[in-house]
Each structure stands twice: as C-alpha cells, then as structure tokens.
Amino acid sequence: MLLPLNAFGNDIEVNIYVDDAYMPFSYAEDGKAKGMYIDVLKAVFKKMDGFKVKMTPVPWKRGRYMMEHGNGFGLAPAFFHGHDWPYLYPYSLPFYTETIVAVCNENILKKPKPNWPEDYKGLNISNVAGFDGWGGDKFRSLVKDGKINYLS
C-alpha cells in the first residue's frame, strides 16, 4: 500500500513596496515598514499559505514609478486608480473608503458652494503631495482646461 505524499515546495517570495511617509498608516522606521496599514497587511499575509511577503518602504512617487515601469509586484497602501493608472487596473482597489473635505477660508464660503466642482472655478486648490487621482472626471477636466488652478 502506498501512502500519498504531499508535495512541498518553497514559498513564493513577493516584495510589496509600501509608502514610507504616510504616518500613521504606512511609514518607515529604521528601514522597516510600520503603521496601521502595515499591521493589517501582515495579518493578511500570515494567512496566505505558500507566500513569503516582504514589505519594502519607498517614497510614494518612486513606488508609483516602479509600478508604472513594471519593476514591482505591488504597491501599498492601495487606492483606487483605475481611471488614471492603467498599469495597475483592475488590481488597484481601495484599501478603505475615504471622505475628502475641502478646507476654505471664510471669504471663499460667503456664498455657499454646494456643487462640486463647478462652484470652485477660478479658485486655487492644493493637495497633499502624491495624493492624486481624486476629485472626479469633471474636476480633472476643469483643471486641464485651466478653470481651476490645481496645486499638487
């Protein structure tokens, strides 16, 4: 009688690049990935049999460049970029749902501005560096047409 033999192989090594400066969610400390997202990812990766996952912290723009040029397996934290990062779609999915707010000085809000982005034509809008792809198609069109001055 023959006993079935299980085939065992080495785990597949995977390197995920992670944002090194998105505290407290994802950041580098002494060259190691730290943060709340990193803790979640580590818990998930522990349950992925057959894989040995390493997370390497890099500046967000470098990680994006690496993904764009096919030099990386994955980039975290994941944000939805199906509309502007075709090299990651359909794999660029949101890590969670975010709400984005506009903070204005009181002079801007003397007249209510409930219609995004039409009510914001002629204004300067700035953003956190590397936090791109937000605002919707109409917003990006108004920026491209020079009707909203976008400072990223």
WOUR-V346575 format. One record per backbone hydrogen bond with DSSP energy under -0.5 kcal/mol. CO is the residue of the C=O (numbers start at 0). NH is the residue of the N-H. Records with the same first field share a line. If there is no record, write none. Layout:
CO: NH, NH
//
This chain:
5: 7
10: 12
11: 51
13: 15, 53
14: 16, 72, 73
15: 55
16: 75
17: 57
19: 27
21: 24, 25
23: 35
24: 36, 37
25: 21
26: 33
28: 31
31: 28
33: 26
34: 38
35: 39
36: 40
37: 41
38: 42
39: 43
40: 44
41: 45
42: 46
43: 46
44: 47
46: 48
47: 50
49: 11
50: 52
51: 13
53: 15, 55
54: 32, 56
55: 17
57: 19
58: 62
59: 63
60: 64
61: 65
62: 66
63: 67
64: 68
65: 70
66: 69
73: 16
75: 18
77: 94
80: 83, 84
84: 87, 88
87: 90
90: 92
91: 80
101: 103
104: 107, 108
106: 109
107: 110
109: 111
113: 115
114: 118
116: 119
117: 120
119: 122
122: 124, 148
124: 150
127: 130
129: 131
134: 138
135: 139
136: 140
137: 141
138: 142
139: 143
140: 144
141: 146, 147
142: 145
146: 121
147: 149
148: 124, 150
149: 151
150: 126
//
